[in-house]
């Protein structure tokens, strides 16, 4: 699974933070904001946009939205 491959180690299995200091997911995430950060990187997070197709990034964003806290 793509989330486990690139996100889970830092953001944790449930998006609440992991072993390598990834920020917990916030309630205000949108699909586009997730895609932008994954593709371009932010702070200590490297960019992954060149490694994955647009469809993979959309699928990843949809999965992350399921993990974000409810408002």
N, C-alpha and C positions, 0 to 999 in steps of 0.2 A: 504494500500500500504506500502511496506517495507520501502521505502524512508521516508515517512511521519512518520513511526513508530520509526525509529532509527536515521535518519539524519536531517530531516527538522527542528527540534527545534534548533539545533546548527548551521546548515549550511544554513538555510533559504529555503523557498519554491522553489526558483530559483537557489540556490547554491551560492548566493552572500554574505552569512553570515547571521547569525540569532541571536536569543536572548541570547544564552549562549556562545558566543565567538568562534564558529567554524569558521575555515578559509574559505574564499571564494574559490571556485574551480578554479584551474589554467588551462591554455590552454594546458599544457604539461601532463595532466593526461592520463594514459593508463588503460585499463581494469585490467591488472595485478596489477598495482600500487594501484588501488582502492581496489581490493580484498585483497591485502596484508595489507593495512592500516585498513580496516574494520575488518579483521580477527584477526590481531595482536594488533591493537590500535597504537596510537602515541601521544606523549606529554600528554595532558589532556584527550584525547579520549580513552575510555576503549576498550578492545578487544570484538568483537562480534562473532568471528569465531565459538565458541562452541554452539551458539544459532541458527545458520542458516545453511542450507544445502549448499553444493557447488553450486547447481543450483540456489538457492536463492541469493547467493553472486554474481554469474555471471549475474543474472537478474538485481540486484541492480547496478552493475558496468555499464551495458548497459544503464540503466536509467541515471546514473550520467554523462556518456559521452554525453548524449543529452543536459545536462545542462551546461557543461563546456563552457567557452568563446571560440569563434573562434580565431584561431591564426592569 
